[in-house]
Amino acid sequence: MQTYDLEANGLSGLNSTLQSQNTETNQTSWEVVNPKGSHAIAVGLDAPIEVTVKGSTGYYCAGMNQQATIRVEGSVGPGVAENMMSGEVIVDGDASQYAGATGHGGLLVIKGNASSRCGISMKGIDIVVHGNIGHMSAFMAQAGNLVVCGDAGDALGDSLYEARLFVRGTVQSLGADCVEKEMRPEHLEVLKDLLDRAGCDAKPEEFRRYGSARQLYNFDVDNTAAY
Amino acid sequence: MCGIVGLFLKDQSLAPKLGTMLTDMLITMTDRGPDSAGIAIYGDGTSKAAKLTVQSANPDRDFSGLAEDLGQALATSVTQSVNDTHCVLHLPADQFEAARAVLSEIRPSIRIMSRGETLEIYKEVGLPKEVATRFNLSSMSGTHGIGHTRMATESAVTTMGAHPFNTGSDQCLVHNGSLSNHNSLRRKLRREGVTIQTQNDTEVGAAYLTWKMMNGADLGEALKSSLDDLDGFFTFVVGTKDGFGVVRDPIACKPAVMAETDQYVAFGSEYRALVNLPGIEQARVWEPEPATVYFWSHNNSPTTHERAA
């Protein structure tokens, strides 16, 4: 276990050290102490290492992650795991706005609540939120799965493409072109796998599935007057 | 961008440390607002006189004999305490408007920062650390306070464009965001007789709340109606004699974090601003909901918070 004191040694040193680890490294386990809400902790990693942040972070924690497993023992500010490619990010507390935005792959687990715009423009990432999510979540989401064990706020899945949304609680309102869809066996299977990997004991049958009505994909001549 | 910090004490044994804690929070928010900084502090209200805090670019000239000259013109007793470019005038509360008129005659270059029984506002252009040092903010004590670091968007970087804005007796407002309908609203409020001194959007937000309260709304109602009448992005923190409130616009893209313990309620634009507060590891930390008014008052039971909307 390598320990890095962020307050004493600074952010650039942390990120350059973690970014220089490669697949052959034998320093596979890292601990970051005294994060004190700092921004951009453990960003741009590209090695199968485990990083534990001992406290809450500010903006853009674990951004652009590839391969690494990053756990935050606290809450995170805006933009956690933004544009993640692969690997895993686990947040023990809450996440602020646009968690997992534009993510292409990997798994983001939020044990508490996520606020507005969770999974905005997601492109293949899987996000599991144990609590609730805020308004405008999964806006323009293109691919991947967003699983919400609690409730969803206003305008869920507005202008959605092909991402799948699973919500166990209530949805305050659906955004434009987002509709409830039939839960088929293959969806229950995907959901079960994600819940297992996220350490969540909710049952897949308790969820509803939402997706795109695909009415915004093509120009509709009846809407000419709007242009 | 801008940074906001706020601290409301439930445990008054922390009152002597309010300035120190708030100054530390303010300086942490320097990255969010290096242009100017300000603080509104609610100190002790035991003296019978009320406070008029004024500012001058030429304090040596303007503050010399000021209390005496003002007292003579108003035929009442006025005392003063000078703090760098600011001066707190102690005078009877019913003399505020008369004092404003007299000041514009006898010291035309003086600007009014705030008025109230306990409120004092100190704000200047410069890095938050420099502003805090010149006013010795960390030595101040009080029951609650609000600070702001400004990255200017809507108007010039001047003392008058710095936050907090005084909105009425013992009321103040700080803002992170930008209002898009402030020009039309400023014209409307001026027609209604509200004094607006600058081209700044936040001052219009402040004046709007004053106007609502002049017409019978309480602060919670005024904040709630701001959600309908103000167009743009905002996280507002407001101070009153008894407490402070928070409201965010429905889109809520401007950040906000709150923390509550048995000793205090704290607000920060980022969690970073809160990390050195006592007992923060055990505090309840959360993000205020969009379009929801929060308010804490020394008049209520100390552990409740009111969600008026």
Chai-1 contact restraints between the chains, C-beta under 6 A:
chainA,res_idxA,chainB,res_idxB,connection_type,confidence,min_distance_angstrom,max_distance_angstrom,comment,restraint_id
A,K36,B,V275,contact,1.0,0.0,6.0,A-B,restraint_1
A,G37,B,Y271,contact,1.0,0.0,6.0,A-B,restraint_2
A,G37,B,R272,contact,1.0,0.0,6.0,A-B,restraint_3
A,G37,B,V275,contact,1.0,0.0,6.0,A-B,restraint_4
A,S56,B,Y271,contact,1.0,0.0,6.0,A-B,restraint_5
A,G58,B,E270,contact,1.0,0.0,6.0,A-B,restraint_6
A,G58,B,R272,contact,1.0,0.0,6.0,A-B,restraint_7
A,S96,B,E287,contact,1.0,0.0,6.0,A-B,restraint_8
A,S115,B,E287,contact,1.0,0.0,6.0,A-B,restraint_9
A,S116,B,A252,contact,1.0,0.0,6.0,A-B,restraint_10
